[in-house]
Amino acid sequence: MSELKGKTAIVTGASRGIGKAIASVAASLGINLSIAARQEGPLKEAADEIAKKYKVEVLAVACDVTKLTDLENLVNKTKEKFGKVDILINNAGVSSQYPFQEQPMEDFERLAHTNYLGYVRLIRLVINDMIQRKQGAIINMVSGSTLCDPLPRNFLVYSSLKVGLRAFSKGLFWELRDHGIKITSILPGVTDTDLTGKLKEVTGNTSRLMTTEAIENAVKFALTVPANVCPLEIAVINQQTPWTAPVIPFKQVHPDK
Ligand SMILES: NC(=O)c1ccc[n+]([C@@H]2O[C@H](COP(=O)([O-])OP(=O)(O)OC[C@H]3O[C@@H](n4cnc5c(N)ncnc54)[C@H](OP(=O)(O)O)[C@@H]3O)[C@@H](O)[C@H]2O)c1
């Protein structure tokens, strides 16, 4: 994509955590923002904070990504204010940790609608304008847990939906290869946010968790590489992430020692 200053990005789930951090990165590049989350108060606070700090325009749109009408409203409000959507950063997400046999039925729907369907629908709502203009960038927040096979125990539904999202993103890049659109999946390791704050065993030792800094750098890279280069997937994993614990305990010792 050419000069980023003055472009417009939608960032979902930008009221806190990873979303707020990467919205701030986009703002630091001079990109105007339309940010979305369900709770209006924290969203407006984030919008004011980012606008003041980076001197860009930030629109806050209360939006539940599980609802198609909210997604349509988000795109319409963004276009009313900024005229177009140059960049979409799909980030809103929820997690849950259950042995599968105990996971409530309604949890499946919540996860599928937030972490998969919401992403696909929002892309569908902005993609035709990007195709027409032959430019655009889409970033999807996937998860480092998709690198594990078999998937991490107690996170099967969450992680398998992220695997689906990862496959969808890559396939979409091939499908749209003639239209000059960058599509990037970011695969973060376990990061210290509200989302992980509630997870048992994962956050016992917070020194093992990443901060958002590496994800911010990954997003900056994805946005700033030339339009004819697409970083398809960027995995930023902390070495001590709980997912990468060896199945058979071992100690790494250099053969010379
Ligand atoms: N933290 C990690 O370790 C980690 C690792 C890998 C991938 N990820 C992914 O990174 C993304 C962000 O995670 P995070 O750790 O930053 O989570 P977080 O701190 O809990 O923040 C989640 C954000 O999404 C919004 N949100 C949640 N449900 C929504 C909905 N239905 N509609 C609109 N907005 C919604 C929240 O605001 P409201 O509650 O006000 O809606 C909030 O702004 C998620 O997709 C997650 O799966 C996280």
The ligand as a Gaussian input file, in Angstrom:
#p B3LYP/6-31G(d) Opt

LIG

0 1
 N       -3.985000     -12.745000      24.820000
 C       -3.475000     -13.798000      24.220000
 O       -2.691000     -14.558000      24.805000
 C       -3.812000     -14.115000      22.802000
 C       -3.044000     -15.073000      22.130000
 C       -3.350000     -15.386000      20.824000
 C       -4.394000     -14.745000      20.186000
 N       -5.138000     -13.812000      20.863000
 C       -6.239000     -13.161000      20.145000
 O       -6.051000     -11.761000      20.167000
 C       -7.324000     -11.101000      20.123000
 C       -7.394000     -10.061000      21.246000
 O       -7.228000     -10.714000      22.497000
 P       -6.875000      -9.938000      23.833000
 O       -6.014000     -10.840000      24.621000
 O       -6.419000      -8.556000      23.537000
 O       -8.326000      -9.920000      24.539000
 P       -8.977000      -8.869000      25.575000
 O       -7.927000      -8.134000      26.333000
 O      -10.001000      -9.653000      26.324000
 O       -9.714000      -7.819000      24.595000
 C      -10.748000      -8.272000      23.744000
 C      -11.306000      -7.091000      22.975000
 O      -12.329000      -7.598000      22.091000
 C      -13.586000      -6.953000      22.399000
 N      -14.673000      -7.907000      22.150000
 C      -14.885000      -9.101000      22.751000
 N      -15.993000      -9.657000      22.264000
 C      -16.504000      -8.795000      21.342000
 C      -17.654000      -8.796000      20.516000
 N      -18.541000      -9.797000      20.521000
 N      -17.846000      -7.743000      19.687000
 C      -16.961000      -6.712000      19.663000
 N      -15.865000      -6.656000      20.422000
 C      -15.643000      -7.686000      21.257000
 C      -13.451000      -6.491000      23.855000
 O      -14.296000      -5.395000      24.193000
 P      -15.815000      -5.617000      24.763000
 O      -15.723000      -6.674000      25.817000
 O      -16.220000      -4.278000      25.254000
 O      -16.622000      -6.055000      23.584000
 C      -11.983000      -6.057000      23.864000
 O      -11.839000      -4.775000      23.283000
 C       -8.376000     -12.213000      20.225000
 O       -8.839000     -12.524000      18.939000
 C       -7.602000     -13.391000      20.792000
 O       -8.150000     -14.631000      20.430000
 C       -4.861000     -13.484000      22.151000

